[in-house]
Amino acid sequence: MTKIYESVIARFIIIHGACIIVKLHLSNLGPIKHGEIELGDITLFVGKPNTGKSTAMKALFYSLYCPGNLIKLKQDSFEVKDNLFLLRFTIDREGTKENYKSFISDSLPEGEFKLEPINVLDFILTQKLSYEDEYRPSTLPPMYFPKTCSDEDIKHLRFSLSNTIYKISVNGDKGEVKVDVSDVSETCLKDNETLSSISTVMLNIAEQPVNSQYCIGFNESLSKNGINGLVYIPYGRSFLVLQKFILQEILNSLTSASPSPFSRLEEVIFRGFVMAINPPFKITRPNYLTDYFEGLTTYNEKVFNLIKPLLKGQIANVGGNLVYTEENKKIPWEYVSASILEIVSFLLSVKVGSLILFEEPETQLHEELQLLMGMVLYALSSISRIVISTHSQTIVSTIAHLSMLKPTKEELKDLFEDLKVKDYEALAEAVEKANEKVKDKVYLKVYHFTEGEVKDVSIDYVVRGLPGTKDVLEKEFRWFSSLHSKRLFGQK
C-alpha cells in the first residue's frame, strides 16, 4: 500500500515550541456572537452557564475530529469485461462539504466556526491523496436485482461481492475500484438495472477506505504538529464510566479465557443501553460521548501517579477488571463515592500527548480535591495541551497562581503536608517540571464568556477573582453585611 499527501498546510503552520499556534474563530454560534480563541498549553473557559463554553469546546472537537463517512464519491464510468467490474470515480468535494455541514448540524447549533491553521474540513477539501490498496468490506450494502437474474445468479453475485478483494486506487481527485466475480450468467451481467445496482454498491464500498485514508492522513498531520490525538472528557462522565465497569465485569464473568469473542457483544449491549435511555444522548451523536465510552480501556502509569493524592484508596487491575479498594477491602463500583468515580474517569480518559478537552473538572469534587485537580492539570500541561471549561474559582486560581509563582517541590511539600495529603511526590515533581516549561514561554490562556462575547483576560485579572464569581460574592457579602447591621443595630 502506498499513500502520498501533497501538503498545502505547511505554508500556514506557525511553530510555537513543539506545537502549532491554534486559533478558533467563532461567529453567531449558539450564544456566541463573536469570539477568537488562541490555545495555550492550558486554556481556561470561564463564565456563567449558557454563555457558550461547551459550544466552543465542541467546535474545537469537531474541527479536529475525523468521522469515517464524510467523503462523497461521484461515479464517472462503469465497465464489465470478463466478469471484471471496473468503476471509475471522482472525489466530490462539494458533496463532501455538504456531508460535513449535515454532520455538524446534528452536533452544534447554527453558526460559523473555523480552526486555523488546520481543521478536518480544509484538510479533506485541499489534500490530494495518492493511494493504492486492497480492501474487503465487512458488510455489503443493500442491492436490487431484477427478474432477469436467477436466484442462483443472485446468490453467486452476493457471495462474490461480499467475499472478494476490492482493488482501490486514488490519484488526486480521481480513482478507481476493481473487483472480479465468477459463475454469474452473462444475461444477468448485461442487465442495466443489475449493473446500476452493482456500481452503486461498489461506489459505497470505495467510500469507506478512501474516508479511512483521509482520516489517517489528517491524524498524521496533527501528530507532526504536536497534537497526538484528541480526547474529549464530557460532563456526566462518571455515569458512563460506571456503566463501562459494570458491563466489563459481566463480560469477564462470562469468559475469562477468551474475552475477544465478546467485544461485539459489549458493543451491542452498549448500543441497546443507549437507545433505552435516550436521552441523555443518541448513539449517532454526539460522537464525543460514544468515542469517550469506547476509549475507557487502560490508564497511563504516569497519570496514575499524579492522581494518587486525590484517592482515598487504591486502584488495581485484577483478572482484567479494574478494582477499587480501601483498607484492603474491595468496594463494588456501584458503591464507590461520586468523587472517586470522577477521578477514575479522568485517569482512564487522559492520553499523554493528546489535546485534552475537559468539561467541568470540579464536578463532584470538594475544595481540597479541586485544588489538587488544578495541580494535576497544571502538571499535565508539560506533556499535553489542555482546554478546560469550569465554574470553579479554586481550579482557576490554583492554575493561575502556579503559572505565576512556580513553586518548588519543597514549597509544594509544605502545602501537601498541611493538607495531610499522601503519595504527593510524583505530583510535586511534575508541577516543578511544568514550571521549567513555563520559563520557556509556555502560557496560560483564559477566556471569559459573557454577553455573546469571548474575552481574553489576563492572569493578573483572574487571580484577583474568577470573572462572574467575584462579582456575585461581593454582592452577597455586601447584602449579608447589611443584614448584620440591621440585626445588630435595629435598622430597618
C-alpha positions, -999 to +999 in steps of 0.1 A: +000+000+000+013+035-008-001+069+001+012+104-005-002+137+006+006+168-014+006+192+015-009+226+013-009+230+050+028+236+056+027+273+045+001+280+071+019+265+101+034+287+127+055+269+152+054+277+189+078+255+207+068+219+197+032+228+188+014+249+163-004+280+173-041+271+171-068+297+168-106+291+168-128+318+152-165+318+163-193+338+148-230+337+157-226+301+170-253+294+195-250+320+223-216+333+210-219+363+187-182+367+182-150+352+196-114+344+188-096+318+210-059+310+208-050+278+226-022+279+252-007+250+269-036+253+293-067+272+281-095+280+306-130+288+296-149+306+324-182+324+326-219+319+336-239+289+323-254+292+288-227+316+276-211+292+250-182+275+269-194+240+259-203+251+224-167+264+219-154+232+233-174+211+208-164+234+180-128+226+188-136+189+190-154+187+156-127+208+140-102+181+148-124+150+147-124+130+115-156+108+112-155+079+088-183+090+065-176+125+051-161+117+017-186+116-011-176+099-044-192+106-078-193+078-105-175+086-138-179+053-156-186+016-150-173-012-172-178-050-172-153-072-190-150-110-185-165-108-150-142-079-141-160-049-127-142-015-131-157+016-116-140+050-121-149+078-098-142+114-088-139+127-052-169+150-050-155+180-029-188+199-029-207+168-019-182+162+008-186+197+021-224+193+023-219+160+042-197+179+067-224+206+071-250+180+077-228+161+102-221+193+121-258+204+122-265+173+142-240+182+168-238+220+171-262+250+168-263+271+137-234+295+132-199+296+119-166+284+133-132+278+119-100+264+134-067+276+120-042+266+106-056+231+104-090+216+106-106+184+092-127+200+065-099+221+050-077+190+050-102+168+032-111+195+007-075+205-002-053+174+002-045+153-028-043+117-020-022+091-039-033+058-026-034+021-036-048-007-015-068-039-014-099-039+007-125-065+018-158-049+031-172-061+064-208-058+051-225-054+018-249-025+012-285-034+000-287-044-036-315-045-062-317-075-086-342-076-115-361-108-126-336-114-154-312-126-127-319-161-114-318-170-078-285-188-084-270-157-101-281-135-072-266-160-047-233-160-066-232-123-070-238-116-034-212-141-024-186-128-048-192-091-039-191-099-002-160-122-001-138-108-028-110-083-027-116-048-040-086-031-055-088+006-049-065+033-062-068+071-059-047+098-075-057+133-067-094+138-073-097+106-095-098+070-085-110+035-095-121+003-079-118-032-094-134-065-085-136-099-100-168-120-099-173-155-112-201-180-121-227-154-130-246-156-162-239-132-190-276-123-192-277-110-156-245-090-160-258-073-191-289-061-174-288-023-169-306-024-136-282-050-123-252-031-134-266+001-118-271-017-085-236-032-086-220+002-095-238+019-066-226-008-042-190-005-054-191+032-050-204+029-015-178+003-007-150+025-021-160+054+001-151+035+032-114+030+026-110+064+010-125+080+041-102+060+063-071+071+044-080+107+046-086+104+084-053+086+088-036+114+069-053+141+089-043+125+122-007+121+110-007+158+102-019+166+136+007+144+152+035+161+132+024+194+146+022+184+183-014+171+186-010+134+191-047+125+195-079+142+207-097+134+240-130+150+250-138+144+287-175+152+289-197+163+317-216+133+331-186+110+325-188+092+358-221+077+347-205+063+316-175+050+335-198+032+360-217+015+331-184+006+315-172-011+347-205-030+352-205-042+315-169-053+317-175-073+349-205-090+332-184-098+301-154-111+321-177-132+342-190-149+310-155-158+299-121-153+314-101-175+290-112-158+257-127-124+261-123-114+224-155-130+211-175-108+234-161-074+220-191-073+197-214-083+224-202-054+245-210-030+216-244-045+212-252-042+249-240-006+249-260+004+219-291-012+233-284+006+266-280+040+249-312+036+229-331+026+261-321+058+279-324+082+250-320+110+262-293+118+276-277+111+243-281+093+210-258+066+196-252+086+165-245+119+183-228+134+199-198+115+187-175+125+216-197+105+240-195+073+221-158+078+214-153+086+251-171+054+262-151+032+238-118+048+249-123+039+285-098+010+285-064+014+301-046+041+320-012+057+318+010+049+348+024+085+349-011+099+351-020+074+378+009+086+399-002+122+395-038+115+408-027+093+437-030+122+462-067+125+452-075+089+460-085+077+494-080+041+485-061+021+459-068+011+422-056-022+408-062-044+378-073-078+389-082-105+364-089-080+337-111-059+359-102-025+374-110-027+411-110-001+439-101-009+475-100+009+508-082-006+537-076-038+517-114-042+511-128-043+476-156-018+471-180-025+441-180+003+417-217+010+422-209+018+458-178+039+452-182+076+460-190+100+432-157+119+437-137+087+432-157+078+400-149+113+387-112+109+394-111+074+379-129+086+348-102+113+344-075+087+348-089+064+321-096+093+297-062+110+296-039+100+267-005+116+271+004+139+242-033+144+232-052+176+231-075+172+261-108+189+262-121+187+298-156+199+308-161+210+344-133+191+362-146+203+395-177+180+392-183+161+425-150+173+440-149+193+472-125+222+477-094+202+486-098+178+457-105+208+433-072+223+445-053+190+438-071+186+405-059+220+395-024+210+403-027+178+383-040+197+352-012+222+355+014+193+358-001+176+327+004+207+306+041+199+303+032+168+282-003+175+268-023+206+258-054+210+279-086+231+274-109+233+304-143+248+309-150+254+346-171+273+371-145+266+399-128+295+415-104+271+432-093+253+400-088+286+381-070+302+410-047+272+415-037+270+379-032+308+376-011+310+408+010+280+398+018+296+365+027+329+381+046+318+412+062+285+401+065+268+435+094+244+441+089+208+453+098+219+488+072+247+488+046+222+475+056+198+502+046+224+528+010+226+514+006+188+509+017+181+545-005+208+558-034+191+540-023+157+552-020+145+516-002+112+508+017+100+478+023+135+465+059+131+454+052+124+417+027+153+416+052+177+432+079+167+407+055+171+377+045+206+388+082+216+391+087+202+356+058+222+343+074+253+359+105+247+339+084+247+307+067+279+318+102+296+317+103+287+280+072+308+274+046+281+278+015+301+286-019+300+302-048+315+283-081+324+300-113+334+282-143+349+298-176+341+280-201+368+286-230+386+268-223+369+235-186+377+235-154+357+243-129+380+260-092+372+265-085+381+302-051+384+318-038+361+345-034+391+369-071+397+364-080+361+371-060+357+403-080+386+418-112+366+413-129+345+388-150+367+365-187+363+372-179+347+406-161+375+423-189+400+414-216+377+429-196+371+461-190+408+466-227+415+462-235+386+485-211+398+512-225+434+510-260+420+514-251+398+543-232+428+559-263+450+556-284+423+572-259+420+601-261+458+606-299+456+607-299+428+632-272+444+654-284+480+653-321+475+648-321+492+614-349+487+590 
